[in-house]
Amino acid sequence: MCYFWAQMNGFRGLIVLFSLAILATGCANITTLPGGKKDVKGPKLLSISPKDSILNTRVNKIELRFNEFVNVTDAAKEVVISPILPIPMNVGGAYKKVTVKIADSLLQDNTTYRISFGNAIKDVHEGNPFKDYTYTFSTGSYFDSLQISGEVINAVTGMPDTSAYVLLYNGTKTDSAVLREKPLYVGRVENGHFSIKGLPGRKFRIYALHDANNNLMYDGLNEWIAFTEKTVQAGDTNAAPINLRIFPEAVDTARAGSDSLKHSRMAALNDKPAAKKDLSYSPDVDTTDKNKRTKDITTPIAIKCNNMIDSVTPEHIGLYLDTTDVSVAINVQRDSVRKDVLLVNTQWKENTVYTLKLKKGFIKDTSGNEAMPSKYVFRTKNEDDYGKLNVQLPAKYLGNNYILLIKSDKDTVHMKAVTDTVVKLNLLQPGNYTMLIIDDANGNGKWDTGDLLAHRQPEMVIPYHGNVLLKAGWENGIDFEPKKKPRMGAEQEKDNEQKRK
């Protein structure tokens, strides 16, 4: 019918038919429909060659085949063989296959090897990992089946560590081995716990490490370390629980100062002199509305300058009640750390308007610039703008060099020896607070870190488990060690029955 219609309408009809054909073809193109569930499943292992858990075999090549296309990422960190080999394995992925090549000449006789793949293998499209897989083989006629387990604690906070490696060395090694050679076995810490399996019945030295450069050795700078007092026998069920407290060693201040001095001298030689800048400053007070309570009554006014302060003239600084000329006594001093900050303090009254007057030349910078005059009007906070905290402490922490440390998100608000079972703190800024107790073994009034080569452990920290939320106008009472609730009813009867047995 279309043909006869085209014949009747001549050339114009052919053009119309051709256009309709193109339109129909375009409409027939297949496009991906939006929506649908996102793929969250990792690749599925279909086969592995040679098979897992074989004996009397020096495996030099492993092939894993999956049900979808995969990538191998960060293999140097994620794929770990234990015992560790002097030369790394070669791990690669293509299409639906992952291949691991091992220099079998490096394998020891009668030894069990375990290869953990971590999260190295992921599907191509969504990046879902093939997780928690370990391949095992033995060059002997049996599998080593002993294990060493324990926990790793952050020595600074007293809380479980979540990012350390645990390293096992031959028990005959000294502590310096962790500085210059890789371990025999490696385990990962998860939620503060570790378990390294497939070990032979021998003694090991154990360390935990925050490994900044992924070389499985302790390099000191930006890394944390932990060590056990004695060697540990794998599989010894009568041994004391293994508790590693990981710590940053103290910075070598002499070396750090020397490096800083060298850096500043090189900068002086290479950099052009800085352009001279006019002196400007800004006090940390809110002057937008004197009816709004903004100034903290527990801290001084910090006047931040854009240049280093050279000299101060306190007589050119005045603090007055409201907008009158009734002056109040002030204390003016430079910040002990920040050389561009001046501190102005007084006995602040609650909910009171103050005027800060700064006369010309109240400070001069190192280029001889004088500060210009200015005036600031602001109101202090009220007692109801703060929170109160009462901490109940067990009597066992009284004396004996225990220190209670309480911190906000920004600063330490309390760090004193425990002299009473109740500590009361007022005028605290609303926010989250954490607490811990330091076992100050050397009595110097602070927490001291450890030293690996001196074989000195860090001082013990006892954390409060949880955060304390303070709200304005609230008073919080906290038991540092919450009392256990009494067990009632069927649970209590069950306990009594067990005791009678």
N, C-alpha and C positions, 0 to 999 in steps of 0.2 A: 504494500500500500504506500509506504514511504517512497519507494522507487517511482511509482506512478505519479505521486504528488510532486516529486522533484522534476520529473519529466515535464509536467504541466507548468511548473513555475520557473523552469529554466535554470540559469546559472545561480540566480539568487537562492533558489531552493537548495542547491548543493552546498552552498556556504552555510546555510542554517543547519542542515543535517550534520555537516562536519563539526560545527560548533557544539551541537548537542552530544556528539560522540565523545569529544574531548571532555565536556562537563561530566558525562557519565563515567568516564575512565577515572577522573579525579575523585569523584565521589566513592569510587570503589577501592581507593587506597586504604590499606589497613593501618590503623594507629593504635598506640598503646592506651588502654583505658585507665583513667585515673582511679585511685583508691586501692582497696585490697589490703590485707594484713602484711606487715613488714616481716621479712625473714629474720628471725632471731636465733635460729639454730646453727650451731657450728658444723663444719664438714664432718661427714661420717666416714670412718675408716673401713674400707672394703677388704683390703688384704695387706699383708706385710711379709716381706721376704728378706732374709730367712725368718722363720717364725719366731715369735717371742718366747723367752724363757727356755733357751736351749743350752745344753751342757757340752763340755769338751769341744768348744768351737772358738776359733779366733776370728771373730766377725770383722770383715774389712769393708763391707758395703751393705747398707740397709735401704730397701725401697718400700715406701708407704704409698698406697693408692687409695684415693678418696672418690666420693660420689659427685664431686663438683670441682671446678677450677679453684686452685689455692695459690697463695703467696706465702713466702717465708720472710719474716721481718725480724730485725734485731736478733739474729741467731747467735751472735757472739755473746750476748747477755742472757738470752732466754734458754738456749739449748746447752745443757750442762751434762757432762759425763763424770761419773764418780766410780773409782778414783780418777782424778784429773790427769790428763796426758800432757807430756811436755810440748807436743805440737797439737794445735786445735783441730777439731774435726772440720770437714768440709760439708756444709749443709746448703742445699739448694732446692728450689721448687720450680716446676714447669708444668703447665696444664693441670692435670689431676694427680700429679705424682711429686713426692718429696724424696730426695736421695741424700743419704748420709754416708760419707766416706771416711774410713778410719785407717790410720797407718798401723796395720796389725803387728808390725815389728816392735811397736811400743807397748803392746799388751803384755802383762805379767802372767806367769803361770799360776794356775790354781787360784784365780781371782775372779770375783763377781763384779761385773760392770753394769751400771744402771745409767741410762740416758733419759734425762727429763727434758721434755720439749717446751715446758712453760706455756706461754701464749704466742710462740713463734709462728705457728701455722694458722692461717686465717683464710676464710673464703674470699674470693676476689670481689664480689659484688657488695656485700654488706660489712665485711671485715669481722665477721663472727669468728672467735677463736676455737680451735680444737684444743680443749683444755685438759689438764691433769693426766696426761699420758706419759708413762715411763716404760721404756723398752729395757729388758734385762737379758743378759747372757753371761755365761761363765766359761772361762778357759779351763776349768777343772771339772771334776766329777760331782760337784755339789755346789749349792748356792750358799754364800754367807748370809746368815739370817738374823744376826744380832742387830740391836739398834741402840741409839743414844737419844734421849729426849730431855726437854727442859723448857725453861722460859727465859726471855730476854726482856729486861726492864730498862726504860730510859732513866738513867741515874739522875738527871736534872729534875724530872717531874715525878718520878716514882711510878709512872704509868706504863702499861705494856707497850713494847716497841712494835712497830709495824713494817719497818723497811730494812731491817738488817739481814745480812747473810751470816750463817754459822759455819765456821771453818774448822776442820779437824786435821791436825798434824800428828805425825808419829810421836809417841810419848817420849822418845829419846831426844827430841829437839828442844832447843831453848826458846825463850820468848822472842829472840831476835829473828827467828825463822819467818815470822809473819811479816817482817819488814823486807825480806829479800827473796822469798820463794813462794810459789803457790801451794795451797794445801792439797791433801790427798782427797778429802771429801768436802762437799759443800751442801748446805741445806738452806732453805728460805724460812724466814720467820713470818708466821701468820697470826695476827691478833695476840702477839706476845709469846707464842709457843712455837717450838720446832721439834722435828723428829727426823733423824737420819737413819735410814734402814739399810739392810744388806751389808752390815759391817762384819769384819773378821774379829775373832776373839783376841784383841790386843788392846794395849793402853794408848790413849790419845791425849794430846793437849787440845783444848777447846777455846776458840775465840769467837766473838761476834764483831761484825764490821759493817759500818756505813761506808760503802765503797764508791767514792765520788767519781772515780775514773774507770771503774769496771775492770780492774786488773787483778782482783782477788788478792791484793797485798795491801798492807797498811802503809800509806804514804804520809800520814800525819796531817798535812794541810787539808782543812775542810773535811776530814774524816773522823769518825768516832770508832772507839775500840772497847772491847770487854774481854776479860780473861778469867779462867778458873784458877783457884789457888793450887790445885794439884792435878795430876793426870787422872783420867777417868777410864775405867775398864768397860769396854763395850759389853752390854748384856748383864752387868752387875746389878741385880735387883736389890741388893742390900746397901748400895751406895746412897749417900744423901742426895736429895733432889738438886738438880743442876740449875742454878740461878745466876745468869749473867747480867751484870749491870753495865750498860754501854755508856761511854762518856767521851767528851772532847777533852783532850789533854790541854794543859795550860799553854798559852802562847809564850814563846821565848821573847820576852819584851826587849832584851838587849839586841837580838837579831832584828826584831820588828822595827825598833828604832833606827838601827843602822840602815835597813832597807828603805825606810821612809825618808831618812836624811839623804841617801843616795838618789832617790827618786826626785826629791825637791831640788837637789843640785843640778840634776840633768834637766829638769824643767826650766830652771833659771837660765841654763846655757842655751836651750833650744827655743824657748818661747819668747815672743816679743813682750816688752813691758806692757802691762795692762793700762788701758786708757783711764785717765783720771775721771772719777765719777763724783757728782755732787752728793753730799751726805743727805740721806733721807732715812726715815724711821717710822715705826708703826707699833704703838702699844696694843697688847692683846685685850682690849676692852671694847664692849659694844656700846656705841653712843647713839644708836638709831632711835632709841626711845627710853628716856630716863625713868619711865613708869614701869619698865620691864626689868625684872630681876635677872641679871646676867653674870655679875662678877662673883667668882668663887671666893669665899671668905677664908679659905684655908691656904691660898697661894698668893705670892706677890704678883704685881704687874710686871710682865716681861716686855721690855721695849726692844724690838728687833730692828737692827740697823743694816743698811746695805753695804757698809764698809766696816773694817776693824776699828774698834774704839781705842783711841790713844789716851784721852784724858777725860775726867768727869769733874763738873763743878756742882756739888750737891746743893749749894745755896741758890742755884737757878732752877731748882725743882721744888714745887710746892703742891701739897695735897690739902684740900679744903672740904669742909662739910657743906653739902648742898651747893648752892651757887653763891654763898657768902664768903667773907674773908676770914672765917674762923678756921685756922690751920690746925692740922693734926701732926703729931710726931711721926716721922718716917725713917726708914732704914734704907739706904741706897748702897748697892754693891754690884760689882760685875759678876756675871755668871762664871763659875769656876771652870767650865768646860767650853762654852760657846763664847768666843772672844768678841762677838758682835752683838751681844745681848746685855742689857742693863736691867737690874731687878730693883723694883721699888715696893717696899712692904710697910705695913702698919698693923695695928690691932683693929681689924675690920669689924665694924658694927653691922648687925643684920639689917636687911631691908632699908638701907640708907643711901641717899644720893651723895656722891663725891664728885669733886672737880679736880682734875689733874692739870696743873699749869706748868708748862715747860718753857723757860725763857731762852732767848737766843744764846747760843754757846754753852748750853748745859752739858753738851759733849762735843769733843773734837775727834776726828778720825786721824789715821796715820798720815794723811796727806795735808793735814792742817785745816780741813774744812770744818766750819762751825755749823751746828744744827740750828735750824730756823725755829722760831717760837710756835707754840700751838696750845690748844686747850681741849680737854676731853671731859664730858659729863656722863656719868653712868650710875647705875644702882646695883647694890650688892644683893646677894641671895638671902633668903630666909632659912631658918632651921627646917621648915617644912619642905624645902627644896632638896633635902638630903635624906639619906637612909641611915639606919642604925643596924649594927651587927653585934650580936652577943654569941660568942663561941664557947661551948662547954667542952673542956678537955679532960681526958682521963688522968687520974692522979699519977699514973706511971710515968708521965712526961714531965712531972714537976722536977725542977733541978736537973742534975745529971747532964748538963750541957745541951738540952733540947731547945730549939729555936722555932717559934711559930712564924711562918711567912704567909702573908695574905696579899694577893695581887689582883688589880683590876685589869681590864683589857689594855690599859695604857701605862700603868705604873705600879710600883710596890707601895702599899699603903701601911703595911705593918711588918716589921722584922725585928722581933725582940725575944729574949730568953723567956721561957715559960716559968713564971713565978707564981701563978695562980691558976686554978682550974677553970676560972671564968675570965675571958677577955672581952671587954666592951669597947666598941669603936663607934664614935658618933661622927656626924658631918661627912658621910661618905657619898660620893657621887653615885647617882643611880646607874645601874649597869650590872654586868656579870663579874663575879669574883671567884677566884680559886684559892685553895689553901693547901699547905703542906707543912710538915714538921721536919726539921733538919736535925739529925743526930750529930751534933757538933763535937766530934771525938777529940779534936785538938784544942777546943775551947777558944778559938779566935773570933767567934761571933759571926761566922759566915760559912757557906757551903764550900768545900774544897773538892776539886776534881781528882782523878786518879793519875797514875803514872805507870805506863806499861813496863818499861825497862827497870824501874825501881821496884816493880812488883807491889805497887801501892794501889789499893782499891779506892774508889771515890767514897766520900762520906754518904752514909745511908740517908735516904729521903722516904718519909712516910706520907703518902698523899691522902687528901680528902677526896673520896670518890664521888664526883659530881661537881656541878657549878652552883653558885649561890646568886640568885637574881634579887638585886636590891631595887626597890621602887621608892620614889620620892614620898617622904612622910611615913614610910613603913619602918617597922622594927622587926628584924629577923633573928630568931633564936636557932642556933645550929649545934647539934651534937657532932663533934669531929669524928667520933666512932659511934654511929647510931646503935642504940640498944636493940637487941633482937627481940621481936615480938614473941610473947609466950604462945606455945602451940596448944591448941584447944581441941576438945572433942575427940574424934576418932584418931586424929594424928597423935595427940598426947597419950591416949590409951595404947596405941601401937608402940610408942616409945617406951612406956612403962612395961609392956609385955616383953620387949627385947631386953630390957634391963633385968627382968626376973629370970630370963633364960640364961 
